[in-house]
Amino acid sequence: MTENKFDVLWQRAEAEGYSKRLAKEYPIWRQKQRRTLSVVAALLIVATLAVSLYTMQARQPQDYEKVYCNRVGTTDAQWAALAAEMLME
């Protein structure tokens, strides 16, 4: 057997061991990869929802300067006093 043929056989045997090990470990690796991708996707969805809810809340008015009523004779001051009393309770 020549040295070249020995090297080729040695590399083939070594590669066969690696390929068997990789084939055996591939399902476990793939499962971990899918789990990681699922977690990342879930985190992105939650972050997107949180940001959208925060921006929607930020757009809403935080205080009311006027009170409206469809009854004639009720002034804005009366409604403001009523609202202040309700908030203080």
N, C-alpha and C positions, 0 to 999 in steps of 0.2 A: 504494500500500500504506500502510495506516495504521500509526501507531506501535504501537498495541495489537496488531495482527495480526503485525507484525514481532517484538514481544516474545514472542508465543505461539509463532511459528515458531522463534525463537532458543532458547527454553526446551525445545521439543520436540527440536530437533537436539542440544542439550546433554544432555538426558536420554537420548536414543538412544545417544550415545557412552558415557555411564556404564553403561547397561544392557548394552551389548555387552561392555564391559570386565569388568563383574561376572559376566556369563554365562561369559566366558572363564576368569576366575579362580576361579569357584565350585568346580570339581572339585579344584583344588589345595588350596583352603581346607578343603574337606570331608575330604580325605585327611589333612591336618595335624590337623584336629580329631579324627578317628577315632584317629590314632596317639597323640595326647595323651591321649585318654580311655582307650585301651588301656594306656598306661604307668601312668596313675593307678590304674586298676583292678588291674594287676599289683602295684603298690607296696602298695595296700591289702590285697591277699590275702597278700603276703609279711609285711607288718606284723602282720596278724591271726594268721597262723601263728606268727610269732616270739613274740608276746605270749602266745598260748595255750600254746606249748611252755615258755616261761619260767614261767608260772604253774603248769603241771603239775610242773615240776622243783622249784619252790619248795615245793610241797605235800609232796614226798617227804621222809622223815626223812633228816637229814644225818648222824646218828650213831646208833649202836646201844648201848643201855645193858644189854641182856640177850642172852644166847645160849641158844637152846633146842636140846635134843637129845632124841630118843626112846629113847635108851639109858639104862638104869638104872645109877647109880653114877658117872656123869660129872658133875662139878660145874660150875657156871657159871664158876668161877675157871679151871678147866682149859681150857675153850673160849675164854675171854677171853685167856688166855696164848697159846693156839694162834693165834688171830686176830691178836694183836699181833705174834707172830713172823712170820706170813705177810705182814703189812703192812710190816714192817721190811725184808724181803728185797729 
